[in-house]
Amino acid sequence: MALSPGRRTIGLVRRVGAFVVLLLVASAAVGVVAPPASPPPARLAAGVIVSGVAVGGLTPERARARIRAAVARPLRFRFGARSWKATPEQLQVSFAVDEAVTAALAAAPGERLSLESRVIEARVSRYVGFLAHTFNRRPVSSRLVGLIAERPLITRSKAGLAVRRQAMVEAIASAMSAGSRRPITLAVRVLRPTVDRADFGSIVVINRGTNTLRLYRGVRQMHSFRIATGSARYPTPTGTFRIVDMQRYPWWYPPPSDWARGLKPVPPGPGNPLGTRWMGLSAGNVGIHGTPDAASVGYSASHGCIRMYLSEATWLFDRVRVGTPVYIV
């Protein structure tokens, strides 16, 4: 018996549905097929080191982060008891981190790579200039400031310091290139003072009351002499002076004073009032000199000058110079 068209259609639908059901049951039996998985991330070869930073086995992103953390560490400096730090940012130094990671990806196991640092010397020099401004100091020479108990009072000298700028720029650049963070000792040059108390020159101290002249070398007394100083009418001036004129076998010229009115100049020779050596002072018409009148030494008998025995004046002449300070008290 032939089927009607309607019944044939219903039968076809039922068969298709049964096939679909069977297909689903079969799929459940063998498991659902997942989409294909992504490949695992690339990793650097084992044992790779970039400027002292171990990055072997890491992904590029982790390697990049580790290297950046390492190079961001500050440089440490020290000088004596002082220490301080400066970051690469303060020094305006940058690093080729991306390029280093790219090179590390292609590196063989255990390979060591360097990290390029971009050091601009002019910028690092500015930081070194700051260090120089902080630590540089001028040397201070010893200075004669007066007398204490009739002995010279001389200040102590102090050495100066100057930062060795180029050496510091090179040390910073080297540390950055090597990835080192070992403390950098500040490189300095010691500046010696021009004058030190230990080698201070001659100083003459004259005491009118005791008619003595003492020669000091710095604070150390070298010799003491008996002398003649000015009389009550023509006293030797007191104060701080310097030797401004030195003559061997001098002429004597009459000073502008009433006691010398009408006198004539005396050439060098046995009768010269100045003897054979003259050490003129900044006091004006007053000086230290030898005298042929040995009997006056030890007394206040001159017209203001300081008289010495001839041989002692010669000895003193050879140990002072123009500029030697003279204190008269």
Backbone bond lengths (Angstrom), bond angles and torsions (degrees), N, CA, C in turn:
res aa  C-N    CA-C-N  psi(-1)  N-CA   C-N-CA  omega(-1)  CA-C   N-CA-C  phi
1 M - - - 1.484 - - 1.518 107.29 -
2 A 1.287 114.75 129.93 1.488 119.34 -178.00 1.524 110.45 -75.54
3 L 1.467 113.88 143.03 1.463 119.82 178.43 1.510 109.92 -86.85
4 S 1.302 112.01 148.75 1.463 116.85 176.96 1.525 110.24 -74.73
5 P 1.321 120.63 158.50 1.491 123.29 178.62 1.508 113.09 -55.56
6 G 1.298 118.19 -36.97 1.480 120.10 -178.36 1.503 110.76 -65.16
7 R 1.320 116.43 -42.53 1.458 118.57 -178.14 1.528 110.87 -68.09
8 R 1.381 116.96 -36.27 1.467 118.84 178.86 1.538 111.22 -62.17
9 T 1.307 117.59 -37.39 1.486 121.45 -179.53 1.515 111.15 -67.28
10 I 1.315 116.87 -43.38 1.461 120.20 179.93 1.505 110.68 -63.57
11 G 1.311 117.03 -37.95 1.466 120.20 179.57 1.509 112.11 -65.81
12 L 1.349 115.54 -38.39 1.475 119.56 179.16 1.518 111.14 -65.48
13 V 1.318 116.97 -40.96 1.470 120.65 179.78 1.505 109.89 -63.00
14 R 1.354 115.08 -41.07 1.458 117.96 -178.66 1.527 111.09 -64.21
15 R 1.332 115.97 -39.60 1.474 117.75 179.91 1.523 112.37 -67.03
16 V 1.335 116.77 -40.75 1.492 120.28 177.61 1.511 110.48 -62.83
17 G 1.320 116.61 -41.95 1.469 120.14 179.35 1.494 111.48 -63.65
18 A 1.336 115.83 -41.09 1.467 118.42 179.17 1.516 111.02 -63.11
19 F 1.348 115.46 -37.68 1.478 119.64 179.74 1.524 110.93 -64.99
20 V 1.304 115.37 -41.05 1.477 119.84 179.36 1.508 110.22 -63.53
21 V 1.370 115.41 -42.12 1.462 118.84 179.54 1.511 110.44 -62.53
22 L 1.334 116.10 -43.97 1.468 120.16 178.74 1.535 110.88 -61.23
23 L 1.313 115.91 -40.83 1.474 120.21 179.98 1.515 111.23 -63.31
24 L 1.311 118.26 -41.53 1.460 121.67 179.50 1.507 110.69 -66.27
25 V 1.346 116.08 -40.27 1.467 119.84 179.05 1.524 110.16 -63.40
26 A 1.343 115.49 -41.40 1.476 118.83 179.70 1.518 111.01 -65.66
27 S 1.314 116.61 -39.35 1.481 120.10 179.08 1.502 110.72 -63.81
28 A 1.336 117.26 -40.37 1.466 120.37 179.66 1.509 110.52 -65.84
29 A 1.345 115.27 -32.61 1.461 118.45 -177.79 1.526 111.33 -69.39
30 V 1.311 117.47 -38.47 1.486 120.09 -175.46 1.520 111.92 -96.22
31 G 1.334 121.14 -7.14 1.471 123.80 -179.48 1.509 111.65 94.95
32 V 1.348 114.97 149.39 1.467 121.04 -179.00 1.509 108.89 -78.99
33 V 1.284 122.21 137.36 1.468 126.60 179.05 1.533 109.00 -82.60
34 A 1.470 118.83 119.77 1.473 123.51 -179.51 1.520 109.83 -81.79
35 P 1.339 115.83 158.53 1.474 118.45 175.60 1.524 109.93 -65.94
36 P 1.313 120.77 156.50 1.479 123.88 -178.00 1.529 111.10 -60.77
37 A 1.410 120.10 135.87 1.468 125.45 -177.56 1.523 110.94 -77.20
38 S 1.489 116.66 154.36 1.468 121.39 175.80 1.519 109.66 -72.26
39 P 1.368 118.52 150.63 1.472 120.88 179.00 1.528 109.59 -68.44
40 P 1.338 119.98 148.31 1.474 122.00 179.00 1.515 110.95 -63.49
41 P 1.384 118.14 150.42 1.480 120.17 -178.59 1.526 111.61 -63.71
42 A 1.342 114.76 148.47 1.468 119.67 178.85 1.523 109.89 -66.80
43 R 1.318 115.73 148.07 1.464 121.56 177.98 1.520 109.60 -131.39
44 L 1.334 114.56 151.55 1.456 119.71 178.43 1.522 109.18 -74.20
45 A 1.313 115.63 150.66 1.460 120.50 -179.80 1.528 110.17 -61.04
46 A 1.316 115.69 153.00 1.459 120.71 -178.86 1.528 111.16 -62.93
47 G 1.346 115.25 142.35 1.468 120.68 174.28 1.517 115.56 78.30
48 V 1.336 118.77 4.94 1.472 120.34 179.67 1.533 108.76 -71.89
49 I 1.327 115.55 135.49 1.461 121.67 -179.30 1.523 108.74 -128.72
50 V 1.319 116.55 132.27 1.470 121.91 178.05 1.525 108.25 -115.35
51 S 1.334 116.74 108.83 1.474 122.60 179.61 1.529 111.76 47.88
52 G 1.331 115.18 49.39 1.457 120.04 176.46 1.515 115.09 83.96
53 V 1.340 118.14 -3.22 1.460 122.11 -179.89 1.526 108.88 -100.81
54 A 1.336 118.41 120.19 1.463 122.53 -179.49 1.526 109.49 -77.62
55 V 1.334 116.52 118.98 1.465 121.39 -178.65 1.523 111.68 -125.79
56 G 1.338 116.55 5.88 1.459 119.73 -179.46 1.514 112.11 -59.44
57 G 1.361 115.80 135.99 1.460 121.16 178.57 1.509 114.86 81.23
58 L 1.326 118.66 -4.30 1.461 120.81 -179.52 1.523 111.14 -88.92
59 T 1.315 114.74 157.62 1.461 119.20 170.17 1.522 108.50 -73.98
60 P 1.318 117.04 160.46 1.475 119.00 179.10 1.530 113.20 -55.51
61 E 1.344 116.80 -39.57 1.460 119.02 -178.07 1.527 111.25 -66.78
62 R 1.340 115.78 -43.22 1.462 118.62 179.01 1.528 110.91 -68.04
63 A 1.321 116.79 -37.18 1.469 120.12 177.73 1.520 110.35 -64.07
64 R 1.322 115.43 -41.41 1.469 119.84 -179.97 1.536 110.12 -63.25
65 A 1.318 116.74 -43.52 1.470 120.52 -179.68 1.528 111.15 -64.87
66 R 1.337 116.32 -39.55 1.468 118.83 -179.19 1.522 111.24 -67.75
67 I 1.308 116.77 -40.90 1.468 119.75 179.78 1.525 110.39 -66.10
68 R 1.335 116.16 -42.57 1.473 119.01 -179.97 1.528 111.56 -63.42
69 A 1.323 116.32 -38.42 1.468 118.83 178.01 1.521 111.36 -65.28
70 A 1.345 115.98 -36.37 1.469 119.81 -179.37 1.523 111.38 -68.97
71 V 1.329 116.91 -44.71 1.471 118.86 -176.43 1.519 111.74 -75.97
72 A 1.333 118.18 -16.82 1.467 120.08 178.71 1.518 111.98 -78.25
73 R 1.349 117.70 -11.37 1.462 119.91 178.76 1.527 110.21 -61.23
74 P 1.331 117.79 140.08 1.471 119.66 -177.49 1.518 112.09 -73.51
75 L 1.323 114.33 152.96 1.459 120.80 169.40 1.523 107.95 -76.90
76 R 1.324 115.84 144.11 1.470 120.49 178.56 1.526 108.81 -109.86
77 F 1.321 114.86 139.80 1.457 121.91 -179.93 1.525 108.88 -125.37
78 R 1.330 115.35 155.57 1.460 119.13 175.88 1.516 109.77 -149.95
79 F 1.309 114.15 151.23 1.458 121.29 174.82 1.519 107.15 -155.83
80 G 1.316 116.61 111.78 1.451 119.95 -175.63 1.519 109.63 61.82
81 A 1.323 116.24 -128.56 1.462 120.70 -179.55 1.527 112.51 -87.14
82 R 1.324 117.32 -3.02 1.465 120.59 -176.63 1.523 110.70 -94.37
83 S 1.319 116.60 146.14 1.456 121.98 174.64 1.529 108.32 -144.78
84 W 1.316 116.11 151.94 1.461 121.01 -179.47 1.527 108.65 -159.38
85 K 1.333 115.73 172.36 1.459 121.26 -176.84 1.526 110.07 -130.22
86 A 1.330 114.84 157.93 1.467 121.23 174.55 1.521 107.33 -145.53
87 T 1.323 116.67 128.30 1.462 121.22 -179.72 1.523 109.94 -81.07
88 P 1.353 116.77 157.50 1.465 118.76 174.32 1.527 112.25 -56.06
89 E 1.347 116.06 -31.62 1.467 119.14 178.35 1.521 110.45 -64.66
90 Q 1.342 117.12 -42.03 1.462 120.22 177.32 1.529 111.38 -63.39
91 L 1.328 115.11 -35.46 1.460 119.79 179.82 1.522 112.01 -83.69
92 Q 1.331 116.07 -4.78 1.462 123.14 -179.24 1.530 111.33 56.35
93 V 1.348 113.71 45.89 1.464 121.31 176.62 1.530 107.58 -108.59
94 S 1.345 117.69 133.72 1.458 122.09 176.88 1.525 109.87 -119.58
95 F 1.357 115.65 167.68 1.456 120.82 -175.11 1.528 110.26 -132.98
96 A 1.312 116.21 145.63 1.465 122.35 179.84 1.530 108.80 -86.02
97 V 1.338 116.81 68.86 1.461 121.65 -175.04 1.530 110.47 -68.05
98 D 1.335 117.89 -46.23 1.466 120.37 -178.25 1.520 111.50 -59.89
99 E 1.319 116.72 -43.18 1.466 120.39 179.62 1.528 111.03 -64.24
100 A 1.355 115.85 -37.22 1.459 119.51 179.95 1.522 111.22 -66.64
101 V 1.335 118.00 -39.90 1.465 121.15 179.02 1.520 110.57 -67.25
102 T 1.322 116.80 -39.71 1.468 119.95 176.84 1.524 110.91 -60.40
103 A 1.334 116.73 -43.04 1.459 120.27 178.22 1.525 110.92 -66.90
104 A 1.328 116.92 -35.19 1.468 120.58 -179.30 1.526 111.32 -67.86
105 L 1.326 117.69 -31.45 1.461 120.95 178.43 1.527 111.21 -62.81
106 A 1.323 115.73 -32.23 1.464 120.28 -178.90 1.525 112.60 -94.91
107 A 1.332 117.17 2.39 1.467 120.40 -175.38 1.526 110.99 -79.32
108 A 1.334 114.24 153.33 1.461 120.78 176.56 1.523 109.65 -79.60
109 P 1.333 117.70 158.52 1.472 119.95 177.81 1.526 111.59 -53.90
110 G 1.348 116.08 136.66 1.461 121.77 178.06 1.515 114.69 76.45
111 E 1.312 119.10 2.87 1.475 121.05 -177.64 1.529 110.20 -73.88
112 R 1.317 115.00 143.98 1.462 121.55 177.95 1.527 109.06 -108.26
113 L 1.297 115.20 128.87 1.459 121.05 -178.38 1.526 110.12 -119.97
114 S 1.310 115.64 153.97 1.461 120.48 176.44 1.523 109.59 -99.65
115 L 1.314 114.24 154.87 1.461 120.87 178.30 1.519 108.27 -108.87
116 E 1.296 115.90 121.21 1.469 119.13 -178.32 1.528 110.08 -72.58
117 S 1.334 115.81 126.64 1.465 120.53 174.59 1.515 108.35 -103.10
118 R 1.304 115.28 140.47 1.462 120.31 179.84 1.531 107.87 -103.30
119 V 1.323 113.70 91.41 1.463 120.84 -177.98 1.520 108.32 -100.21
120 I 1.316 116.18 118.74 1.468 120.72 175.48 1.523 106.73 -97.69
121 E 1.319 115.57 110.05 1.462 120.68 -170.88 1.522 112.37 -56.26
122 A 1.329 116.94 -37.88 1.468 119.43 -177.93 1.529 110.81 -62.93
123 R 1.340 117.15 -34.81 1.464 119.93 -179.09 1.526 110.97 -75.60
124 V 1.335 116.30 -41.25 1.460 119.10 176.21 1.526 109.86 -63.96
125 S 1.330 116.70 -35.66 1.467 120.96 179.21 1.520 111.40 -61.26
126 R 1.340 116.53 -32.83 1.463 119.00 178.35 1.529 110.66 -64.75
127 Y 1.318 116.04 -40.17 1.467 118.83 177.39 1.524 110.53 -66.73
128 V 1.328 116.41 -42.02 1.470 119.51 178.03 1.525 109.73 -63.46
129 G 1.328 117.45 -33.75 1.462 120.22 175.02 1.511 111.89 -62.33
130 F 1.337 116.67 -36.92 1.463 120.77 175.43 1.528 110.22 -62.92
131 L 1.342 117.10 -41.72 1.463 120.30 177.28 1.523 110.69 -62.43
132 A 1.330 116.07 -41.15 1.468 119.50 179.47 1.526 110.56 -63.21
133 H 1.329 116.56 -41.51 1.469 119.96 179.06 1.528 110.67 -63.28
134 T 1.331 116.85 -32.83 1.461 121.71 -178.24 1.522 112.52 -76.79
135 F 1.334 116.80 -40.74 1.456 119.73 -169.43 1.535 114.42 -107.47
136 N 1.311 118.70 -20.34 1.468 118.77 -179.41 1.522 110.82 -62.94
137 R 1.317 116.49 140.50 1.459 120.41 172.49 1.522 109.19 -149.39
138 R 1.305 114.94 143.83 1.456 120.86 -179.06 1.524 110.13 -76.01
139 P 1.324 116.81 148.11 1.473 118.11 173.64 1.525 109.90 -71.66
140 V 1.304 116.14 150.28 1.463 121.91 179.21 1.522 108.06 -117.72
141 S 1.309 116.35 118.56 1.456 120.59 -179.40 1.522 111.10 -80.01
142 S 1.321 115.22 154.92 1.462 120.13 173.47 1.521 109.16 -63.93
143 R 1.323 115.82 146.88 1.462 120.58 -175.57 1.522 109.65 -137.41
144 L 1.311 114.85 137.32 1.457 121.00 176.04 1.523 108.01 -82.45
145 V 1.337 115.92 117.71 1.464 119.22 -174.98 1.518 112.73 -111.23
146 G 1.318 118.19 -3.80 1.458 119.66 178.33 1.514 111.32 148.44
147 L 1.319 115.02 -156.21 1.457 121.51 179.75 1.516 109.58 -120.46
148 I 1.317 115.57 151.23 1.446 121.74 170.30 1.523 106.35 -135.45
149 A 1.320 115.78 118.37 1.464 121.86 -173.54 1.527 110.08 55.00
150 E 1.347 115.11 40.94 1.468 123.48 178.14 1.527 113.18 63.30
151 R 1.318 116.84 20.00 1.456 121.25 173.85 1.527 108.14 -115.90
152 P 1.329 117.33 146.01 1.468 119.22 -178.67 1.532 112.09 -60.33
153 L 1.322 115.84 137.62 1.457 122.76 175.63 1.525 107.13 -108.21
154 I 1.327 115.31 112.98 1.466 121.38 -174.78 1.527 108.80 -121.91
155 T 1.325 116.93 128.92 1.460 120.92 179.51 1.523 110.21 -71.36
156 R 1.323 114.76 157.35 1.458 120.13 176.89 1.526 109.94 -77.84
157 S 1.307 115.40 146.39 1.463 120.04 176.02 1.525 109.81 -84.39
158 K 1.327 115.96 160.16 1.465 121.68 176.64 1.516 108.79 -133.79
159 A 1.327 115.00 132.21 1.460 119.31 177.23 1.523 109.57 -71.39
160 G 1.315 116.45 151.85 1.457 121.79 176.29 1.515 111.01 -103.01
161 L 1.334 116.57 172.90 1.464 122.62 179.06 1.513 109.74 -134.43
162 A 1.319 116.27 145.27 1.458 121.65 173.12 1.520 108.24 -137.50
163 V 1.331 116.58 123.73 1.472 120.36 177.92 1.522 109.24 -65.77
164 R 1.324 116.17 132.16 1.472 121.44 176.85 1.524 107.44 -80.95
165 R 1.308 114.81 94.29 1.467 120.98 -168.76 1.522 113.14 -61.80
166 Q 1.330 117.54 -50.58 1.454 119.48 -176.28 1.524 110.93 -64.28
167 A 1.330 116.82 -37.69 1.469 119.97 178.40 1.527 110.73 -62.67
168 M 1.341 117.59 -38.29 1.455 120.55 179.70 1.525 111.45 -71.34
169 V 1.324 117.96 -38.93 1.467 120.35 176.97 1.524 109.47 -60.37
170 E 1.330 116.58 -44.40 1.468 120.58 -179.58 1.526 111.37 -66.44
171 A 1.334 117.83 -38.65 1.468 120.73 179.60 1.526 110.95 -65.05
172 I 1.337 117.15 -41.21 1.466 120.96 179.48 1.520 110.42 -66.60
173 A 1.326 116.63 -44.95 1.464 120.48 -179.95 1.526 110.84 -62.66
174 S 1.325 117.31 -40.71 1.465 121.37 179.78 1.519 111.45 -64.96
175 A 1.343 116.55 -43.03 1.468 120.40 179.59 1.518 110.93 -63.86
176 M 1.313 117.15 -40.62 1.451 120.59 179.25 1.523 111.75 -65.93
177 S 1.315 116.64 -41.78 1.467 120.37 -179.62 1.515 111.60 -66.51
178 A 1.345 117.16 -37.39 1.464 121.30 -177.52 1.522 112.74 -85.39
179 G 1.332 117.20 -9.99 1.456 119.95 -176.26 1.515 113.29 73.60
180 S 1.322 115.94 15.19 1.466 120.21 -177.87 1.518 110.39 -80.33
181 R 1.335 115.04 143.36 1.454 119.79 174.11 1.528 110.42 -125.21
182 R 1.315 116.02 25.40 1.458 119.29 173.88 1.528 108.88 -67.85
183 P 1.335 117.54 145.04 1.469 119.46 -178.54 1.530 111.77 -57.30
184 I 1.316 115.19 137.73 1.463 121.83 176.57 1.524 107.94 -100.12
185 T 1.315 115.64 122.16 1.465 119.76 177.26 1.526 109.23 -79.98
186 L 1.321 115.82 130.26 1.454 120.21 -179.01 1.533 110.17 -60.23
187 A 1.313 116.26 124.65 1.466 121.35 -179.91 1.523 108.93 -85.71
188 V 1.324 116.85 120.86 1.458 120.84 -177.92 1.530 109.94 -132.29
189 R 1.308 114.16 160.43 1.461 122.16 173.33 1.523 107.46 -116.67
190 V 1.334 116.01 130.18 1.462 120.60 179.75 1.529 108.89 -80.96
191 L 1.324 116.39 131.16 1.461 122.34 179.20 1.520 108.59 -104.03
192 R 1.301 116.21 117.55 1.459 120.42 -178.02 1.522 110.45 -80.84
193 P 1.326 117.40 140.85 1.471 119.59 177.78 1.515 110.55 -68.08
194 T 1.311 115.66 152.84 1.464 120.29 179.48 1.521 111.32 -66.06
195 V 1.324 116.43 -40.09 1.469 121.39 -177.30 1.517 108.79 -128.12
196 D 1.324 116.23 128.49 1.451 121.58 176.12 1.520 108.82 -114.35
197 R 1.329 115.83 149.59 1.457 119.95 -177.93 1.525 111.85 -59.37
198 A 1.331 116.14 -31.46 1.461 119.45 -177.59 1.522 112.49 -67.02
199 D 1.331 117.41 -28.12 1.464 119.00 -179.47 1.538 111.40 -121.22
200 F 1.330 115.16 30.42 1.459 119.47 177.44 1.526 108.74 -63.38
201 G 1.318 116.79 147.83 1.465 121.14 -176.10 1.520 113.73 -75.29
202 S 1.324 113.90 -165.47 1.475 120.95 -175.80 1.525 111.45 -71.95
203 I 1.335 114.26 146.92 1.464 122.26 175.44 1.520 106.77 -138.49
204 V 1.317 116.66 132.03 1.463 121.73 -179.96 1.524 108.67 -107.33
205 V 1.338 115.96 130.68 1.470 121.62 176.83 1.527 107.52 -123.23
206 I 1.333 115.98 122.07 1.460 122.35 -178.00 1.523 109.02 -115.11
207 N 1.325 116.56 130.58 1.458 121.97 178.07 1.529 107.97 -111.82
208 R 1.333 116.39 113.91 1.473 119.47 -178.76 1.523 111.45 -68.05
209 G 1.348 116.22 -34.40 1.461 118.95 -175.08 1.521 112.51 -67.25
210 T 1.336 117.12 -36.12 1.468 120.20 -178.59 1.521 112.41 -103.49
211 N 1.347 116.32 -1.34 1.469 121.05 -178.42 1.538 111.27 51.54
212 T 1.339 113.25 53.77 1.463 118.92 177.69 1.528 109.97 -128.45
213 L 1.303 114.96 149.56 1.467 122.45 173.54 1.520 106.98 -124.70
214 R 1.351 115.45 126.32 1.460 119.93 178.46 1.523 109.16 -117.41
215 L 1.321 115.00 134.20 1.460 120.97 176.57 1.516 108.45 -102.69
216 Y 1.337 115.07 126.47 1.465 121.19 177.40 1.522 109.55 -112.28
217 R 1.315 115.00 146.99 1.465 121.66 166.87 1.518 105.48 -110.93
218 G 1.335 116.18 98.12 1.452 119.60 -169.40 1.519 109.11 69.14
219 V 1.330 116.45 -125.16 1.461 119.70 178.96 1.522 111.63 -97.46
220 R 1.324 117.18 1.60 1.468 120.45 -177.44 1.523 110.58 -97.85
221 Q 1.325 116.40 125.79 1.462 119.68 179.47 1.518 110.03 -73.98
222 M 1.356 114.63 129.79 1.456 120.40 -179.65 1.530 111.84 -94.67
223 H 1.356 115.95 -40.27 1.464 119.01 -175.36 1.520 109.06 -164.50
224 S 1.327 115.30 157.90 1.461 121.66 176.80 1.526 108.53 -130.43
225 F 1.340 116.42 138.64 1.473 121.37 -177.25 1.530 110.41 -128.90
226 R 1.316 115.05 148.87 1.459 120.43 167.24 1.521 107.13 -83.57
227 I 1.319 116.45 141.37 1.452 121.33 -176.68 1.519 109.16 -140.68
228 A 1.324 115.15 172.96 1.467 121.59 169.44 1.522 107.21 -110.65
229 T 1.313 116.37 138.40 1.464 121.27 176.19 1.525 109.02 -119.57
230 G 1.328 115.87 -177.32 1.453 119.89 -174.09 1.516 113.59 -67.87
231 S 1.311 113.93 153.60 1.464 120.94 178.25 1.516 109.38 -76.41
232 A 1.312 115.94 174.74 1.462 120.36 179.38 1.515 111.07 -61.76
233 R 1.337 116.78 -33.04 1.468 120.08 -179.07 1.517 111.30 -78.32
234 Y 1.322 116.06 -34.93 1.478 121.21 -179.49 1.540 108.75 -124.86
235 P 1.303 117.50 72.25 1.470 119.75 -172.99 1.539 112.05 -73.00
236 T 1.304 114.06 149.92 1.474 120.13 171.63 1.527 108.22 -70.45
237 P 1.319 118.82 130.35 1.469 119.89 -178.41 1.528 111.36 -67.47
238 T 1.316 116.13 149.33 1.469 120.91 174.89 1.534 109.05 -100.88
239 G 1.307 114.95 156.14 1.463 119.22 179.02 1.525 111.12 139.45
240 T 1.310 114.07 -167.94 1.462 122.01 -179.94 1.517 108.86 -109.53
241 F 1.322 115.67 123.05 1.469 121.56 -176.32 1.522 109.61 -132.76
242 R 1.331 115.04 179.78 1.456 121.00 174.94 1.522 109.26 -137.87
243 I 1.300 115.13 154.36 1.462 119.52 173.55 1.524 107.18 -75.09
244 V 1.319 116.31 125.71 1.465 120.64 -176.62 1.529 112.70 -119.03
245 D 1.333 117.90 -7.71 1.459 120.20 -176.82 1.532 108.41 -152.36
246 M 1.331 116.59 131.91 1.463 120.75 178.84 1.531 108.71 -132.03
247 Q 1.333 115.70 127.49 1.468 120.33 -177.86 1.525 110.82 -136.21
248 R 1.310 115.38 137.78 1.465 121.71 169.86 1.531 107.04 -94.39
249 Y 1.305 116.18 138.60 1.473 122.56 179.29 1.533 110.31 46.76
250 P 1.327 115.43 62.90 1.468 119.38 -174.78 1.532 112.51 -77.31
251 W 1.318 114.32 159.49 1.468 121.45 165.05 1.525 106.67 -81.73
252 W 1.327 114.70 150.03 1.460 119.54 171.27 1.524 108.24 -105.73
253 Y 1.359 114.85 127.01 1.465 119.65 178.24 1.527 108.55 -116.37
254 P 1.314 118.44 138.17 1.471 120.77 -178.73 1.528 110.96 -59.14
255 P 1.310 118.92 127.41 1.464 120.92 177.47 1.521 110.04 -75.40
256 P 1.338 117.90 162.02 1.475 121.00 178.76 1.525 110.27 -76.94
257 S 1.317 116.10 70.73 1.465 121.11 -178.91 1.517 108.18 -138.73
258 D 1.335 116.10 153.87 1.466 119.44 -175.55 1.532 112.32 -62.09
259 W 1.316 118.14 -32.91 1.466 119.37 -177.52 1.530 112.02 -69.31
260 A 1.364 117.44 -21.19 1.466 120.03 -177.66 1.524 112.21 -100.88
261 R 1.335 116.17 6.41 1.465 118.63 -177.36 1.528 109.78 -63.08
262 G 1.334 115.92 130.19 1.459 121.61 177.72 1.516 114.54 87.65
263 L 1.320 118.20 -7.58 1.471 120.32 179.05 1.528 110.38 -81.46
264 K 1.322 115.57 154.34 1.456 121.11 -177.99 1.524 109.90 -109.85
265 P 1.341 117.58 158.02 1.468 120.88 177.43 1.526 111.17 -58.77
266 V 1.320 115.10 150.49 1.462 121.43 179.80 1.522 108.13 -120.56
267 P 1.334 118.40 124.23 1.467 120.66 -179.79 1.526 110.47 -75.14
268 P 1.345 117.49 169.78 1.465 120.14 176.63 1.523 110.56 -57.60
269 G 1.305 116.34 144.62 1.458 120.40 -179.96 1.511 110.78 154.54
270 P 1.313 117.56 -179.75 1.473 122.12 -175.38 1.523 113.83 -58.78
271 G 1.310 118.87 -31.92 1.464 119.93 -176.76 1.507 114.22 -93.15
272 N 1.333 118.64 6.09 1.467 120.67 -178.33 1.527 110.08 -68.58
273 P 1.354 118.08 127.39 1.468 120.73 -178.51 1.526 113.76 -61.73
274 L 1.347 117.01 -20.51 1.463 120.80 -177.70 1.520 112.89 -92.64
275 G 1.319 117.14 0.38 1.453 119.63 -178.27 1.525 110.53 68.35
276 T 1.337 116.53 -137.38 1.472 120.09 -176.95 1.524 113.28 -111.43
277 R 1.338 117.44 -2.87 1.474 119.89 -179.38 1.516 109.61 -140.70
278 W 1.337 114.57 137.44 1.458 121.91 179.13 1.527 108.93 -129.17
279 M 1.341 116.41 129.19 1.473 122.83 175.82 1.511 107.40 -125.60
280 G 1.343 116.21 90.98 1.457 121.48 -175.69 1.522 112.05 -73.73
281 L 1.341 115.31 141.72 1.462 121.09 -178.75 1.518 111.56 -102.74
282 S 1.328 114.80 162.85 1.463 120.34 177.04 1.520 111.44 -72.47
283 A 1.332 117.77 1.96 1.465 121.99 177.39 1.524 111.58 -72.94
284 G 1.315 119.57 -16.44 1.457 121.83 178.87 1.515 112.18 84.50
285 N 1.332 116.95 113.28 1.476 123.93 179.89 1.529 112.55 61.62
286 V 1.324 116.85 15.66 1.462 121.65 177.91 1.524 107.40 -125.10
287 G 1.327 115.77 137.00 1.450 119.02 178.82 1.516 111.19 -155.92
288 I 1.328 114.36 176.12 1.469 122.60 174.20 1.520 106.24 -103.74
289 H 1.318 116.56 131.18 1.464 118.13 -176.58 1.523 110.35 -155.55
290 G 1.305 114.80 163.30 1.461 119.83 172.21 1.523 110.10 -75.69
291 T 1.296 116.46 164.19 1.478 119.50 179.91 1.525 110.23 -141.89
292 P 1.339 115.91 138.65 1.467 118.33 173.32 1.536 112.08 -75.79
293 D 1.347 115.87 -12.97 1.477 120.75 179.43 1.531 109.14 -91.98
294 A 1.330 116.46 73.34 1.461 120.97 -175.98 1.517 112.69 -60.26
295 A 1.331 117.74 -26.38 1.468 120.84 -177.15 1.516 112.48 -67.50
296 S 1.347 117.11 -19.21 1.471 119.33 -178.50 1.536 112.23 -81.87
297 V 1.343 117.91 -15.08 1.471 121.14 -177.48 1.525 109.33 -66.64
298 G 1.310 116.06 132.33 1.454 122.58 -177.41 1.506 113.06 101.60
299 Y 1.333 116.94 -1.16 1.469 120.77 -175.51 1.525 109.94 -128.63
300 S 1.314 114.77 166.96 1.465 121.32 173.04 1.517 106.78 -92.57
301 A 1.325 115.91 85.96 1.459 120.01 -167.63 1.520 113.85 -132.43
302 S 1.336 119.02 -2.63 1.470 120.19 -175.03 1.518 110.87 -92.48
303 H 1.339 114.99 178.79 1.462 121.09 175.85 1.534 110.94 -93.23
304 G 1.325 117.48 24.41 1.468 122.09 177.42 1.520 113.27 123.36
305 C 1.340 116.62 -24.22 1.466 119.53 -179.59 1.528 111.27 -77.93
306 I 1.325 115.16 171.25 1.459 122.42 177.72 1.527 106.76 -107.10
307 R 1.318 116.04 113.43 1.459 121.27 -178.38 1.525 110.65 -95.93
308 M 1.356 114.90 144.02 1.459 121.43 177.67 1.522 109.33 -134.21
309 Y 1.337 116.10 159.81 1.460 118.44 170.08 1.530 108.32 -59.66
310 L 1.325 115.89 148.71 1.464 120.44 -174.33 1.523 112.52 -56.52
311 S 1.320 117.54 -47.00 1.469 120.21 -177.20 1.532 111.37 -67.30
312 E 1.332 116.18 -35.21 1.458 119.54 -178.81 1.529 110.98 -73.82
313 A 1.330 116.58 -33.76 1.466 119.73 175.37 1.527 109.86 -63.87
314 T 1.336 116.24 -38.85 1.471 120.00 177.69 1.529 110.48 -64.36
315 W 1.337 116.51 -42.37 1.474 120.68 179.60 1.524 110.44 -61.60
316 L 1.336 116.41 -45.54 1.458 120.32 -179.26 1.528 111.10 -66.01
317 F 1.340 116.96 -40.40 1.460 122.42 -178.33 1.535 110.17 -55.17
318 D 1.312 116.62 -38.47 1.471 121.02 -176.64 1.529 112.83 -76.58
319 R 1.332 118.19 -5.66 1.464 120.92 -175.69 1.516 114.02 -121.16
320 V 1.315 116.60 5.71 1.458 120.83 173.93 1.517 108.29 -123.19
321 R 1.306 115.38 175.30 1.473 120.34 179.43 1.523 108.55 -150.48
322 V 1.322 115.40 170.57 1.466 119.25 172.89 1.518 108.13 -60.88
323 G 1.313 116.74 128.43 1.463 121.78 -176.82 1.507 113.74 104.88
324 T 1.331 118.37 -13.93 1.459 120.07 178.75 1.525 110.13 -60.67
325 P 1.340 117.49 128.72 1.478 119.84 -179.85 1.539 110.92 -72.31
326 V 1.344 115.44 143.52 1.456 122.52 179.32 1.530 107.90 -130.74
327 Y 1.327 115.56 119.62 1.471 121.08 175.76 1.524 108.19 -103.09
328 I 1.320 115.68 129.08 1.473 120.82 175.78 1.523 107.04 -118.07
329 V 1.352 115.90 119.79 1.468 120.62 -175.37 1.510 108.79 -124.46
